[in-house]
Amino acid sequence: MKSHQDDNWLYTISAKRKLVDFNLKEIWQYRDLLVLFVKRDIVTVYKQTVLGPLWYLIQPLFTALTFTLIFNKVANIETGTVPPFLFNLAGVSVWNYFKSCLTATSSTFNSNAGIYSKVYFPRVISPLSVVISNLIKFAIQLSIFVGFYVYYYMNGAGIAIDKSVVFFPVLILFMALLSLGLGMIISSMVTKYRDLKYLLNFGIQLLMYISAVMYPLDLMREKLPRFAWLVEYNPIAYFIEAARYMLLSSGSISITGIGFSVVFTIAILAVGLIIFNRTEKSFIDTV
Amino acid sequence: MEKTNVILKVEDISKQYRLGVVGTGTIGDDLKRWWYKVRGKEDPFLKVGDVNDRSQKSESDYVWAIKDINFQVRQGEVLGIIGKNGAGKSTLLKILSRVTAPTTGEIKTKGRIASLLEVGTGFHHELTGRENIYLNGAILGMTKAEITEKIDEIISFSGCERYIDTPVKRYSSGMTVRLAFAVAAFLEPDILVIDEVLAVGDAEFQRKAVGKMQDISKGEGRTVLFVSHNMTAVKGLCTRAIVLEHGNIAFEGATNDAVDFYLSNSNDLLSSEVTINEEKDGFTVESLKISNNGVDGSFNIYEDLMFDILIDCKKEQNLININIFLNSIDAITIFATCSEQEKQETGKYIYQCIIPKGTLNNIMYNIDIMVVENGEKALLNLKNVTTIEGNEEDRDGAWLGKYPGLLRPQNFQWKKIKL
């Protein structure tokens, strides 16, 4: 049998595989599938609803409104010269992107078990499509932010776009990668240990409160110095704080904070890819 | 010379499964596995494991679904893979289609493999027929350009022209299957792996599907791996076949020989009492007992044949009836018989069915059991529960050849009238 070694096989199916078997060429071959998955996710969500895609706008709008009432009017959180509603809308939109990516990618294996048990394609296509379709939803949501921004600007609110806004797409990319990495890790673990699904649901909710979504990072340091580390060690908080800085010139941008978040993201993504890669080979036996 | 022809090579493929409930204990085993790995030792669980035989009670928690499978497939060959339920066919298919990885061994291929373990994978009921063709095609590995090129053919093959821009949720189940098969039929991989997807759709469509299958394998010179219970289909389509038994290759060779081997060697399929233990909604079909005064492992066709289906009902059920399907070895249902539809109280019951003597022939029959709720919903659908074979010890008359037919009814009236 060994004499056949000189044959040039197209590929080999075997038990042992490299730590990371990330075949970019293969993913490129399946790019049409990626596009179709994205299209499916976008088109089908609000089929047979009256308001349709308007739901994309209603969610962040009302969340921001509620936050403004509770945190700014009742709890008196100061947002400086920036109108509280706009402050919250920025935070909520960015946070929502992270949240919806994470929730959807973290159920990759379980929600696709039907397809995965019948046909092969690079599994990473599924979480990738989730991240991309959410990006499109995020772009729609960002458009209402822009609308309100213009409105407040016309009415003379003290807001300005910082020139660092050119890095906004990069920032969003890193949030996408972070949620992708985390989602891949969680989705892989959930196939064996279902408990994680429940943990995730309220974990994300708690995470929001320590991610500087409805308050500036500095305020936390000032009012609750003992617990500020919770926020300071949270990479998402820096992303959200930086997004607000870019869009509203509110708060501060910390290079170390951003640096920490970027390194954290890359590490999580690497771990995510390794774990995902291991799971995709055999999860169908355990799911 | 042969070397250049080999397009797929399967070397020492094995797959181990863990029996029982995955849950408690797995973390422990996982840690142990990890600990062996860290120290560079071999996975301790690879050494254990039973031969895949579902009728035997297992000693170990691990079982080898298939063990050390070796075979080669040449370009343009249509290879049939046959074997009874649980012989490892599906596992082999799953490994070939890369749905799951083998525990040991390697499969080398020179072409792209596309697998059809199911038709309509990934269909989304909110999308229209046309959109689903694209989605399903892409999932099966086609590019958008390829699909666009063939879409008119696909639509006309499916016969769903009128509804092609309607969401699939408004389709009848038959139409969905047609559409799904149409996509699959136009798949053009180097190697096509097919599970028994032919058993779908109405008779007209099945003819069309088999015709298309023959075109694919004969006309276009495609390499196909075909897994089936249907011996007629295997004989009609395959050039060579392998027989799987308990996770090993029991026979490899020409299709007719393989089918003969499979049929003649299936005596060990015959058993008079089968443990089933399939449960749904508190209703368990525990076992099937077949009694008759036949020789060991077969039944005497001149005696009544009695089926005792033992059930255990933990939760009171609505109207229930139990069906027994008798199928020929070619997977054609000869007849179905059902119990009276009645409310099922909790407790253990035996549903007894007697097939009177002088009904069946001396051939093999596969038995399915189906539990139907409210006369409409299949609560449990148990395929190929067991296989039985009729024999006749004392036939009247001189002729001892094989009596033709799937049944041999004895109570028909013949008369000779002199005119």
Interface residues (C-beta under 8 A of the other chain):
Chain A: M1 H4 D7 N8 W9 L10 Y11 T12 I13 S14 A15 R17 Q29 Y30 D32 L33 V35 L36 F37 R40 V43 T44 K47 Q48 G114 I115 Y116 S117 K118 V119 Y120 F121 K192 Y193 K281 S282 I284 D285 T286
Chain B: K3 V6 K9 E11 Y17 R18 V22 T26 I27 K94 I95 L96 S97 R98 V99 T100 A101 P102 T103 T104 G105 E106 I107 K108 T109 K110 G111 R112 I113 S115 L117 E118 T121 G122 H124 E126 L127 E131 Y134 L135 A138 I139 L140 G141 M142 T143 K144 P167
